[in-house]
Amino acid sequence: MKIKFILLILLFIGFGQLKAQELWSLEKCVTYAIENNIQIKQQALNVNYRENQKNQAFYDMAPTLNGYVGHNFNFGRSINNTSNAYENTNSQSSSFGISSDVVLFQSFAKRNTLKKTDFEWQAAMYDLDKAKDDIALNVVSAYLDILFNKELVITSEEQLQVTQQQIEYNKRQVEAGSLAKGKLYETEAQAASEELTLTNYENQLKLSIITLQQMLDLQLSDTFDIVIPEFAINNISAGLQTSDTVFDKAVNERPEIKSKEMSLYSYEKQVKISNAYLYPSLSMGFDYSDSYYSKDRDLTGTYIPFMDQIKNKHQYGFGFTLSIPIFNGFSAQTNVKNAVISYENSKYELQATKNTLRKEIEQAYANAVGAMKKYYSSEKAVNSAQEAFRYVQEKFSLGIVTPLEFNDAKSKVTAAQSSFIQAKYEYIFRIKILDFYYGKEITL
């Protein structure tokens, strides 16, 4: 029974460890953020709203059809249709019918309205794509920040382990009388300083993990962690494009540019719609009606039944209406002028968006090239610092250099490694941003 109990406990412990080992990849983080972000959901609702407007513009092109039914109660004097004289009596009357109207010609206002709403719907779709891209880029930045802090923690732990090993060595040297005790205290002070640095890095790591969880709108959990990918760092810039190449592709594909283009087309249609109301419009109407009056009598004075009145009183007809705008306070002319102004302003907005995109890509390219140079320089620096430290470490073990010189060489290695880690992730991020503008999916 004790063995079974122990096995059961181990099973639960193992299950808890498996649950704690659930890791989030970059792709999973991006997908989850896009599916659950409030701003993206709101933008999706805007797409639905624009789609409804487009559908309504299509339905507005069809003829209208309306029916009506009315029933009245009349009290007091009313005319007698037999004697053609007024009399005091109460009566009831009913009326019902249908009517239809269709615009035959209005300078294509409705057709242009349909096209306008379609462009607005497409613009909303591109705005949604832009919102998704922004979320993805923010998630990538937060994800890389965690990876950066993880490496700082690992490097700091390794440096602390080396210092602790040196402390043990110094203790043996002090006990053997080969080293002054003050030198041991200096090494222990170095270890305390490195422990503080490690603690700071661990706190930075926790904060970066919290930031990503909050970005995903997840409840904070100590079991949350990310997958550490394997980088092909030497090949990461193999496909590095020039800023002109990236811009030429991006200006034709980026959703923020497409959105502004659709808005421009929409304003162009609004100008045509406004112009349509300067000219006459032609419409056709059709109606059918019937009625009943409770006091209607025939020539003999007999009340006419409901159905007989319905058969005899129905009427129908159709007609044409030509509406000619003559003077409406210059409202139509003002609407045309305002539509033209909006159209011209939309052209400036499109050009400004293209200019901004070009500047962003040029800056991203310059940052990518600078980060690449910084990465390779940092790589050389850390290799040199490690080689120098190994040399000092060998001399220190022989008692040739002082603990102060040893700690100084070790500090240089730590600083070089930190700079290298920072340069590596900055390099990765800058290259990914350039790939993002070029239309590549961001993966690690």
N, C-alpha and C positions, 0 to 999 in steps of 0.2 A: 504493500500500500504506500509506503514511503517513497519507493522508487517511482510508482505511478504519479504520485503527487509532485515529485521533483520534475518528472518529464512534462507534466502539465504546465508547471510554472515556466519551464524552459520554452515550451511551445508558445505560451503567451508573450514571453519576452522576445522570442524570435519574430512573432507577428508584429509586435510593437516596433521592432527594428526595421521590419520591411516597410511598415507604414511611414516611419521616419525617413526612409531612403527614397521616397517618392520625389523625383527631381523634375524640374521644369526646364525644358530646352528653350532656346530662343524662339523657335518656330511656334512652340506651344504658348509661350508668353505673348507673342505678337497676335496669334489667332484669338486667344482668350481676351486680350485687350480690345481688339476690334469688335468682337461679338458682344462685349459687355460695357463698353464705354458709353457714358450718358450722352456726351456731345455727338457721338456718331449716331446713336439712336435718334436724337433730335434731328440731325441732318437727314436721316432716313425718312422721318416723318415729313420733312420739308419736301423730299422727293415725291412722297405720296400726295402731298397737297398740290404740287405742280402737275402731277399726273391727273388728278381730279379736274384741275382747271383746263387741261388739254382736252380731256374727254368732254367736258361741258361745252367747250368751244365747238367741238364736233357736233354735239347734239343741238346746239343753237342754230345750226345750218338747216335743220329740219323744220317743216311747218309746225305751227302751234295748233293745238286742238284742245278746246275747253268746253265743258258742259255746265249748265246751270239749272237749278230747280228752285222755284219760289212758291210760297203759299201765303196769301194775305187774308186777314179777317177785317171786314169793313163794317162800320157802324154809322147809322145816321141816314141822311138822304142819299139816294142813288137813283139813276134813271131807269125807267122801265122801258125795255126795248120794244115792247108791243104797243103801248100807248104813247111812247116817246115823251113821257111826263115823269117828273121827279116824285118820289114817294119815300115815306119813312120806313125803312126796312134794313135788316142786317143781312150781309151777304159774305160769301167767300170766293176767292179767285185763285187760280193756279197758273203758273207759267213755267215752261221749261224749254230747253233747246241746246244746241251746240254751235260753236263758231270756230273757224280756222283762219289763220293768217300766214302768209308766206312772203318773204322779201324776194322779189324777182331780180332786182338790181340795186346795189348800193356801193358801186365802185369797188367791188371785191373786198369790202370791209370785213365780212365774216370769214372769208377765206384767209385773209391776212391775219386775222385774230387767231385762227387755228394754227397757222405757222408760227406766230409769235409765242403762243403758249407752248408749242412743241419745243422751240428753242429754249424757253425758260425751264422746261422740264429737263432738257439735256444739260443745261448749265447746273441745275441742282444735282444731277447725277455726277458731274465732274467735281462739284464741291464736296460731295460725299467721298469720292476717291481721294481727293486732297486731304480730307480729314483723316482717312485711314492711313495715308502715307505719313502724315505728321505723327500720329500715334505710334506707328511702327518705328519711326526714327527715334522717338523719345524712349521707347522700350529698349531699342538697341543700345542707346547711350547708357541707360540705367543698368543694363545687363553687363556691358563692358566695364562699367564702374565697379560692379561686384567682382568680376574677374581680376581687375587691377588690384583691388583691396585684398583679395584672397592671396595673390602672389606676394604682396607686401608682408602679409602675416607669415606666410611660409618662409620667406627670406629672413624675416626678423627672428623667427624661431630657430632657423639654422644658425644664424649669427650668435644667438644667445646660447645655443648648445655648444658652439665652439668656445665661447667665453667660459662656460661652466666646466668644460673639459680642461681649460687652461687653469681654472681655479684649483681643480683637483691636483693638477701637475704642480702648481705653485705650493700647495699645501705639503706635498711630499718633499719639495725642495726646501721649504722652511724647516720641516722636521729633521731633514738631513743636515741643516745648517748651511746649505748652499745658497740660500736666498734670504734677504732681509724680509721681516714680517710686513714692513710697510709696503713692499711691492705686492704682497698678497692682498692688502687692503685696497690698493689701487685697482687690481683686477676685479675684486668684489664690487667696488664702486662702479666700475664699467658694466658689470653684470646688472646692477640695480638700474642703471640708466637704460640699458637695453630692454629690461623688463618693462619699464615705463613706456618705451617706444612701442613695444609689442602690444601693450594694453591699449595705447592710442590707435594702433592699426586695427586691433580687434573691434574697437568701438566704431571706427570708420566703416568696417565691414558690416557690422550690425545695422548701422544707419543706412548704408546703401541697399541692404536687403529689405529693410523697411520701406525705403523709397520705392523700390520695384513693386512690392506688395500693394502699397497704396496706389501706385499707378494702375495696377490691375484691379483695384477696388476689392482686394481680398482682405479677409479678416486676418489680422496679424497672428502669425504662428511661428513658434521656434523650430518647427519641423520643415519649414519652407527652405528650399535650397535650389540651386540651378545646376545644370549639366555643364561640366568644364570641357569645352570642345578641344580638339587637337588642331592647332593652326599650322597651315603650310606657309609659314611666315616668309620663306624665301621666294615663294611664287605669288605672293599676294598682290604684288604690283606688276605682274606679268602682263596684264591686260590694261594697264594704265593708259587712258585716253587723254588727248590734249583738251584744253578748255574749249577750243573752237569745235572740235568733233563732238564733244558732249553737248554743247549748246545747240548745234545744228540738229541734233536728234531730239533734245529735250524740248526745244521750242515748238516742235511739231507733235509732241506726245504728252507733255506734262499736263495734268488735269487743270491746274490753275490758269494755263494759257487757253485751253479748250473752253473752260468756263467763261472767260472774258470774251472769247470769240462768239460763243452762243449768245451772250448778253448783247453783243454788238448787233448780231443779226436780229435779235428781238427788238431792239430799239429802231432798227431800220424798218421793220414791219410796222412799228407804232407810228412812224412818220406817214406811211401809206394809209394807215387806218384813220389818222387825224385828217389827212387830206380828203378822204372819202366823204366826210361830213360837210365839205364845202360844195358838194354837187347834189343834184336832185336824186331822190331814191324812189323806186317804184315797187309797190307791194300789191298783193291780191288777197281779198278776204272772202270767206264763204260763211253763211250762217243758216241755221234751220231752227225754227221756233214753233211752239204750239201753246195753247192756253185754254183755260176753263173758267167759266163764271157761273156761280150757283143760281143766279137770278135770270139767266138767259131763257127766253120763252120763244116758241114759234108763233106763227100768225094766229093760231087758235088759243094762245095764252097758256099752252102746256110747257112746263119746264123741260128744257132739252137735256137729255142724259149726258153724263161725262164722256162716254166713248163716242157719241155722236158729235159732240163738240170737238173732240180730238180729231176726228176724221175730217171735219169741215174747216177747222181753223188753222191747220198747219200751213206754214209758209217757209219758203227758202229762197236764197238768192246769192249772188256773188257780185263783186265789184272790184275796181282798181283804184288805187290811191297814188297819186304822184305828189310827193312832198318836196317842196322847193324852198331851200333856205334863203331867206331874204335879209333879215336882220335879227341877230340874236346877241346883241351887245358885243360883237367881235369875239365871242367865246371860241368859235371854231378856228378863227385865224390865230388866236392866242395859243390854242392847243397845238396847232401845227408848229408854231415857232418854238414852243417848249419841247415838243417832240424832237425837233431838229437839234436843239441845244443838248438834250439828253443823248442823242445819237453821237454828236461830236464829242461830248464828254466821255462816252463809252469808248471811242477810238483812242482818246488819250489814256484811259485806264488800261486798255489792252497794251499800248506801247509802254506804259510805265511798268506793267507786269513783266513784259519781255525784258525791259532794261534791268529790273530787279533780278530776274532769273539769270541774266548774263553776269551781273555782278556777283551773285551767289556762287555761280559755277566757277568764275575766275578766282574768287576767294577760296573756294573748296579745292581747286586745282593747286593754287599756291600753297595752301595748308598741307595738301597731300605730299607735294614735292618736299616741302620743308620738313614734314614729319618723317619722310623716308630718309632724308639726310641725317636728321637727328637720331633716328633709330640706329643706322649703321655706325655713326660716330659714338653713340652710347655703347654699342656692342663692343667696339674696339676699346673703349675706356674701361669697361668692366673686365674684359679679358686682361688688360694691362694691370689693373688694380689687383686682380686675383693672382696674377703671376708675381707681382711685387710682394703681396702678402705671404705667398708660399715661401718666398725667399727670406722675408723677415721672420717667418715662423720657424724656419730651420735654424736661423742664426739665434733666435730667442731660446730655442731648446738647448743650444750650446752655450748660452749665457753671454753671447756677444752683444746683443742689443738689450735695452732696458724695457720694462713693461710699458713705459710711456710711449716708446717708439712702436712697440707691438700694437698697442691700442690705437695709435694714430693710423697705422697701416690698415688695421681692421676696420676702423671708421671710414676710411677712404673706400674700402670694398663695399661697405654697406651703402654709402652714399652713391657709389657708381651703380650698384644693383638697383637701388630705388629709382635712379634716373633712367636706367635702362628699361625697367618695367613700365614706368610712365611713358617713355618714348615708344615702347612697343604697342601699347594700347591706344595711344594717340595716333600712331601710324595706321593701325587697323581701322580705327574709327574714321579717320580722314579718307582712307581709300574707299570705305564702305559708303560714305556720303557721296563721293564722286560716282560710284557705281549706281547709287540711288538715283542721281540725276540722269544717268545714262539709261535708266529703265531696267536695271538688273534687280532681281529679288535679293534682299539682304539676308544672307546666311553666314554662319560662322563655321 
